[in-house]
């Protein structure tokens, strides 16, 4: 069973350099955002399932929270790759983290 959550897309990044992952920041309501990351979503499909929220994985998941909660998660998970030994991956991670955090402002 899948459910789609309504939200306004703020940031939508497809990073080929960072594991061909799509990263999305959206506004759910006045206090909450949604953060989605996936290697499985196409450019025009944004469907958030209960599985993505309840059982997120490194290659496909989602979370709903405040700007601070999501920002902390991004800095830890995506930010981890800013120290990658591959300079292309490290640079892509830095750019993705900065753009996602900016979307939460």
N, C-alpha and C positions, 0 to 999 in steps of 0.2 A: 504494500500500500504506500503510495507516495502522496505528499501534500506539498503544495507550493505556498510559500509565504509571500505576501505582498510587501514590496519595498520599493523605494526609489533608488535607482543605481546612481552612485556618486563617482565611483572609480571602477574601471573595468580594464584589467591588464592581462594580456596574453604574453607571457615571457617564454620565448623559445630557448633562451640561454639558461633559464632557471627551470630545468626539467620539463619544459613544454607545459607549464602549469598556467591555468587561468585564475586570476585573483580578482575578487569583487568585494567592494565595500558598498553597502546600501543603508539607507535610513529606513527604519521600521516605524518608529514613532518619535515623539519629541525627545525621549531619553535613551532610546535603544537603536543600535546598529546591527547589521548582519555582516558577517565576514565569511566569504566562501572561497575555497581553494579547490581546484580540481584539474586533473589530467584527463578527465573523461567528458567534459562539457564542450560542446561545439560553440562557435562564436555567437550564434543566435539563440541558444537554449540556456535558460537559467531556471532550472527546477531544483528547489531545495526539498529534499526528502527527510522524513523523520530519521532514517538511517544515517544520513549525513550529520544530523544534529546529535543523535544519541550515540553513534558509534563512529566518530570521525577517524580517518586514517591519514597518514602522511600524504597520500596522493589524491584524497577525495574526502572533503568534509566541510562542515559549516558550524558557526557558532553565533549566538545572539547575545549581546551584552552592551554595557556602556562603552563609551569611547575609551576610557582608561583600561577596562578589561580586555577589549580587543587589541588595543595598542600594545599592552604588555604581552599578549599572546604572539602578536606579529613580531615583536622585537626578539622574543625567545626562539620561535620556530623558524620563521623566514630569516631572521637576523643571524641565526646560527651560520648560515651560508656566506655571510659577509667575510668570514675568515677562511673560506675555502682556498685550497692550494691552487686552484685554477683561477687565474685573474679574471677571466671572462665571467665565470660563475659568481665570483666575489663582487664584481662590479654590478652585475645584474641584480644580485640580492640587495645591494645597497640602494640601487635605484628603485626597486620594487618596495622595499621597506619605507623609504622616504615618501614615495607617492601614496602608499596605503595610509601611512600616518597622517599625511596632509589631508587625505579624504575624510579623516575623522575630526578635523578641526572645525 
